[in-house]
Structures are given as C-alpha cells and as structure tokens.
Amino acid sequence: MIAADARLASSLPAHLAPKAILLGLDPLLVTDGTWFDFIHAVDVDPDWHWLLYSQLLKGESNWDEVRGLMFPFLVGEAAHVTDGLLWDRLLSKLVVRGDAFDTISRLQQSGYLIGILSGSIDVLVREVACRLGVADWFANTRIVFDEQQRVQDVRYVQAEAEKKLMQAESFLRRHRLRPEECLVIGHSQAEELLFSYIPGVALGEADRCLEPLAVDHIKHLARLPQLVSSLRRPAGVGENHQLRQQVVSEKLLTPSEFQHFLKSSSAR
C-alpha cells in the first residue's frame, strides 16, 4: 500500500490545474434556501418538517417512513398545488445571488466548465442553472407530477453524499475529465465524500468535516476566479485522492467504506 501510494501520488500534477468547477446551490448561488421556499409554498410547518428531516439525516428514519409526514399533501388533497401558479410564485421569488452571476460568468469566459450539484428540487435547480447559463446540473430531489400537473410525489435519495459522488462521476465521464482536473466548491457535510475524491474548496462557514480534506478555504464566492487561476497543491494534498483511486478502482472498498477508512485513519 505504501509503495503504491508513493507511486500514484508522484503521478499527480505538482499544480492543480482545474478545467471544471462543481458547485452546490444553497446558499452558494441563491439568496434564500430553495427547499425552505418550497415547504412554505405548500403550507408545511417548517419546525415539524426540519425535525423530521434532521432525524432522516441522522439515520433515525427513512424516506418512505417520513415523506407523508414531511409533505402531508402527498397523502391528502393536493388541490392547493394543482396548477402552475405555485411554481410561478416559487420561481418569481427565486433570487440568484449577484456575486454568483459575476463569478460564474468570469469562470465561463476563462474557459472553465461549470456544473451544479444540489440536494434541492429539480424544478428550482434547473431554473437557477438556466439563469446562470449552466448546462450541467444535478438535483437530488425530484418532483413527480400527474396529468393535471398536480404534485403526485416527492422523491429524494437519502444517501445524498453517495448520490452527489455518482453525479460528479457522471459529470467527469461526460466531459472526459480526471478527478484532479475538477474542483468542488462546498460547505456542508454532504460534500465530505466528494472532497475525498475531487479536490475541494471549503466556502464560508463550512462544516468542520471538510477542513482536513479541503485544498483551500475562501470566505466569499467572488474569490473563486482568483483562486482557481493561482491554485497550487500544497504538500500532502493528493494522498486522499490517490488512495481513493486505488481502493475504489480495484473494488477493494465502496466509496462509503473508503470514507470510513479515511476517518479511522485520521483518528489514529
């Protein structure tokens, strides 16, 4: 393992040279939380909703058990979300951050590919991507409509970190990129697995779990263009990406098992 680690680490470029940037949605690109806006629009009690959602994140329940409790209209009369007026109201309230427009535009003009990875709702993620001129977007929550355009179901993948990793891999394959040719900008625990696979930059008040994995930290999104144009790989960065390449490509561990391996190694 040590010999292989050294061999693969030496093959990584001395300087990170990203060709693509993957970003989250909330709160990096929009002023308010898109999920928060949605639950208000469908008259769901936010305190009750977030209590159930926190239990979901902790693994104390599963989506099939709580979806009807989190979204009561799914098991009752859905007349209040029947027509397109709900989505018109939501989209009209959706405000993309001014620094997001400027930052994404500058990166695109410099030749970087941009992708959006979000745990939020596909309808809203698509709208933000469209406004920013981003063709590659991924959402972890899908709204299912019936023939009358009523909300029939809300489908969410509980293993959000693993889902984001799969989406990132799809993005890399689509554009024929290696992990080290991409940069992930994140702030939450949902990006922890991504940061162990693709070089990551922590943004703002990022979750502490990202600190040991991040290649850098910026307080504001507007700093991103300057960062990517001058980013250097500090000593020691690359080992986690190298290990991931070895253990996952050889199917020694699943991505989740690899993440557990990283945590147990750092605790020693």
C-alpha positions in Angstrom: 0.0 0.0 0.0 2.8 2.5 0.9 4.7 1.8 -2.3 1.6 2.1 -4.4 0.7 5.3 -2.5 4.0 6.9 -3.3 3.9 5.8 -7.0 0.4 7.2 -7.6 1.0 10.4 -5.6 4.1 11.1 -7.7 1.9 10.9 -10.8 -0.4 13.8 -9.6 0.5 17.2 -11.1 2.6 19.5 -8.9 0.0 22.2 -9.5 -3.7 21.6 -9.5 -5.0 22.8 -12.9 -8.8 22.5 -12.8 -10.7 22.6 -16.0 -14.1 22.4 -14.4 -15.9 23.6 -11.3 -18.7 21.9 -9.4 -20.8 24.0 -7.0 -23.7 23.5 -4.7 -26.9 25.5 -4.9 -27.9 26.6 -1.4 -26.6 29.1 -0.2 -23.8 29.4 -2.7 -25.8 30.6 -5.7 -29.2 31.8 -4.3 -30.1 34.3 -1.5 -32.6 32.0 0.2 -32.9 28.3 0.6 -34.9 26.8 -2.3 -36.1 23.9 -0.1 -37.2 26.4 2.6 -39.2 28.3 -0.1 -40.8 25.1 -1.3 -42.1 23.9 2.1 -43.6 27.3 2.7 -45.3 27.4 -0.7 -47.0 24.0 0.1 -48.1 25.1 3.6 -45.9 22.7 5.5 -45.0 23.6 9.2 -41.2 24.3 8.9 -40.4 23.4 12.5 -42.1 20.0 12.2 -40.5 19.5 8.8 -37.0 20.2 9.9 -37.4 18.0 13.0 -38.3 15.1 10.7 -35.5 16.0 8.2 -32.9 16.0 11.0 -34.0 12.5 12.0 -33.6 11.5 8.4 -30.1 12.8 8.2 -29.1 11.0 11.4 -30.4 7.7 10.0 -33.1 7.5 12.7 -35.8 7.1 10.0 -36.0 6.5 6.2 -37.6 8.5 3.4 -40.5 6.1 2.9 -41.5 6.4 6.6 -41.4 10.2 6.8 -42.3 11.5 3.3 -46.0 11.6 4.0 -45.3 13.4 7.4 -43.0 15.9 5.8 -45.3 16.6 3.0 -48.9 15.9 4.2 -50.4 16.9 0.9 -49.0 13.7 -0.6 -51.5 11.7 1.4 -54.3 14.2 1.3 -55.9 16.6 -1.1 -53.4 18.3 -3.3 -55.7 21.0 -4.8 -53.5 23.8 -3.4 -50.6 22.7 -5.6 -52.8 21.8 -8.6 -51.8 24.3 -11.2 -48.7 26.1 -12.4 -49.3 29.1 -10.2 -47.4 27.5 -7.3 -44.3 27.1 -9.5 -44.8 30.6 -11.0 -44.7 32.0 -7.4 -41.7 30.0 -6.4 -39.7 30.9 -9.5 -40.6 34.6 -9.2 -39.3 34.5 -5.6 -36.1 32.7 -6.6 -33.2 35.2 -6.4 -29.8 34.3 -7.7 -27.0 36.0 -5.9 -25.4 38.9 -7.7 -21.9 37.6 -7.0 -23.0 34.2 -8.4 -23.8 35.8 -11.8 -20.5 37.6 -11.9 -18.4 34.6 -10.7 -19.9 32.1 -13.0 -19.6 34.4 -15.9 -16.0 35.1 -15.3 -15.2 31.4 -14.9 -17.0 30.5 -18.1 -15.3 33.3 -20.0 -12.0 31.9 -18.8 -12.9 28.5 -20.3 -13.9 26.6 -17.2 -16.8 24.1 -17.4 -19.4 24.7 -14.7 -21.7 22.1 -13.0 -24.2 22.4 -10.2 -24.8 19.6 -7.7 -27.7 20.1 -5.4 -29.8 18.2 -2.9 -32.7 20.5 -3.7 -35.7 20.2 -6.0 -35.1 19.6 -9.7 -37.6 22.3 -10.9 -35.7 25.0 -8.9 -32.2 23.7 -9.7 -33.0 23.8 -13.4 -34.2 27.4 -13.1 -31.1 28.6 -11.4 -28.9 26.7 -13.9 -30.8 28.3 -16.8 -30.4 31.8 -15.4 -26.7 31.3 -15.0 -26.2 29.6 -18.3 -25.1 26.3 -16.8 -25.9 23.2 -18.9 -24.7 20.6 -16.4 -26.9 20.4 -13.3 -28.0 17.6 -10.9 -30.7 17.6 -8.3 -31.3 15.0 -5.6 -35.0 15.7 -5.2 -37.4 15.1 -8.0 -41.0 16.3 -8.2 -43.4 14.0 -9.9 -46.5 15.5 -11.5 -49.7 13.8 -12.6 -51.5 14.6 -15.9 -53.2 17.7 -14.3 -49.8 19.0 -13.2 -50.5 18.3 -9.5 -47.6 17.2 -7.3 -48.0 13.5 -7.1 -44.8 12.6 -5.3 -41.5 14.0 -3.9 -38.6 11.6 -4.5 -35.5 12.1 -2.5 -32.3 10.0 -2.3 -31.5 9.6 1.4 -27.8 8.7 0.7 -27.1 12.3 -0.5 -23.3 12.2 -0.2 -23.1 9.0 -2.3 -25.6 10.4 -4.8 -23.5 13.5 -5.2 -20.5 11.4 -5.8 -22.3 9.4 -8.5 -23.4 12.7 -10.1 -19.9 14.1 -10.1 -18.5 10.9 -11.7 -21.2 11.3 -14.4 -20.1 14.9 -15.0 -16.4 13.8 -15.2 -17.2 11.0 -17.7 -19.4 13.3 -19.8 -16.5 15.7 -20.2 -13.7 13.1 -20.2 -12.0 14.7 -17.1 -9.9 13.2 -14.4 -10.8 14.0 -10.7 -7.8 16.2 -10.4 -8.9 18.3 -13.3 -12.0 19.3 -11.4 -12.7 21.4 -8.3 -15.6 21.1 -5.9 -16.8 24.1 -4.0 -18.8 23.1 -0.9 -19.7 24.0 2.6 -21.7 21.1 4.1 -21.3 17.5 5.3 -23.0 16.4 2.1 -19.7 17.3 0.2 -17.4 15.3 2.5 -17.3 12.3 0.3 -16.8 14.4 -2.8 -13.9 16.2 -1.2 -12.1 12.9 -0.7 -12.4 12.1 -4.4 -12.1 15.5 -6.1 -10.0 18.5 -4.9 -12.4 20.6 -2.8 -12.5 24.2 -1.7 -14.5 25.0 1.5 -16.6 28.1 1.3 -17.8 30.4 4.0 -18.7 28.9 7.3 -18.1 25.4 6.0 -18.7 22.2 8.1 -15.6 21.3 10.1 -15.5 17.8 8.5 -14.3 19.5 5.3 -11.3 21.2 6.8 -8.8 18.2 6.6 -9.8 17.4 3.1 -10.0 20.9 1.5 -7.2 22.2 -0.6 -8.2 25.8 0.3 -10.8 27.9 2.0 -12.5 31.0 0.8 -14.9 33.3 2.6 -16.8 34.6 -0.4 -17.7 33.1 -3.8 -16.3 36.2 -5.6 -12.8 35.0 -4.6 -13.2 31.8 -6.6 -11.9 33.1 -10.1 -8.7 34.4 -8.5 -8.2 31.2 -6.5 -8.6 28.8 -9.5 -6.2 30.8 -11.6 -3.4 30.5 -9.0 -4.2 27.4 -7.0 -1.2 25.3 -6.0 -1.4 21.8 -4.5 0.3 22.2 -1.0 2.5 19.4 0.4 0.5 16.4 1.4 -2.6 17.1 -0.7 -3.2 14.3 -3.1 -2.8 11.3 -0.9 -6.6 11.0 -0.2 -7.3 11.3 -4.0 -4.6 8.7 -4.7 -5.9 6.3 -2.1 -9.4 6.6 -3.5 -8.3 5.9 -7.0 -6.6 2.7 -5.8 -9.2 1.2 -3.5 -12.3 2.1 -5.5 -10.9 1.4 -9.0 -9.7 -2.0 -7.7 -13.1 -2.5 -6.0 -11.4 -3.1 -2.6 -13.9 -0.7 -0.9 -17.0 1.1 -1.8 -17.0 5.0 -1.7 -18.7 4.9 1.7 -16.3 2.3 3.1 -13.4 4.5 1.8 -14.8 7.5 3.6 -14.9 5.4 6.8 -11.3 4.3 6.2 -10.2 8.0 6.0 -11.9 8.9 9.2 -10.5 5.9 11.1 -7.0 6.7 9.7 -7.1 10.3 10.8 -8.2 9.3 14.3 -5.0 7.3 14.8 
